[in-house]
Amino acid sequence: MSAVLPKVLLTNPMQEAEQARLAASAQVIVAPSTDADTLRALIADADVLVVRAKLPDDIFEHQTRLKGVVRHGVGLDMIPMPQATAHRIPVANVPGSNTASVVEYCLNAMFYLQRNMQSLALQDPVGDWAPARPRADGMVELSGQTLGIVGVGTIGGALAKAAMALGMNVIGLARRPESLPQGVAFADKQTLFSQADIVVLACPLTDETRNLADAQTLAMMKRNALLINVSRGPVVNTSALVAALQEGRLGGAALDVHDVQPIPPGLYPAGLDRLLLTPHVAGITQSSMARMSRGAADEVLRLLQGQRFVNLVNPEVFE
């Protein structure tokens, strides 16, 4: 009689090669839908869960033999962590897998808002020449500007290094000022928002950071300053940001994360040409997805071989 393979449930497909690597050691099931009822039903006999979609808060009430959960990525907000820990279910993620992608997104957003190449591109090389040239007059170099980073962790630290290579001055707001990278000056909230030419939000969503960029905070910023959010939507007060842009009190903004995702009608008014909106893709590239899938598959296979996760995020389950 052949041995029964353990069941690995994926909320969404992984990279094909890594999914095949798992299939050599387990029965791999891809959820046909990520709605709560489907996930609750499929988790019942799963041994390992790989997460790329928001889990219902009661998901672990419906499992019977779950050995562990692996986040296909970094952020843990898709997983009800207190419930996982209460059920003594270990959780792992793939730290650093999307760092380069998010850093490049931030740089792209800066260049888009300061040096919009699309507005200079010649659709008609002859007829567009004269009209396009004056558009360059109002564009600003990043070199010499002050970048303020809120949340100088793995991503914020890598962004600081890239920005300094471009000749930018970097200041940072972090819970532990002593952990700031060399060359990054600590700044409190008021100093950072008032002195920075560009503010990047790269902090986790916590009680302290929720609504961090509210009307009062945005009022501290320079009128031509830029705000870039790659953290979580609720870190920014959306209505206050929209008002600042509409009234010309802010130079522009790039938002990859939003209060509600996908973006519902009416969240942002039409016609704000200094507002760049993207669908939560800062960390998604072909390269980062490959790292996420490879790292997630490695963790799943470790667990199936009776080992502990390398990137365990709730070690208290073993206390």
Secondary structure, 3 states (H helix, E strand, C coil): CCCCCCEEEECCCCCHHHHHHHHCCCEEEECCCCCHHHHHHHHHHCCEEEECCCCCCCHHHCCCCCCEEEECCCCCCCCCHHHHHHCCCCEECCCCCCHHHHHHHHHHHHHHHHCCHHHHCCCCCCCCHHHHHHHHHHCCCCCCCEEEEECCCHHHHHHHHHHHHCCCEEEEECCCHHHCCCCCEECCHHHHHHHCCEEEECCCCCCCCCCCECHHHHCCCCCCCEEEECCCHHHECHHHHHHHHHCCCCCEEEECCCCCCCCCCCCCCCCCCCEEECCCCCCCCHHHHHHHHHHHHHHHHHHHCCCCCCCECCHHHHC
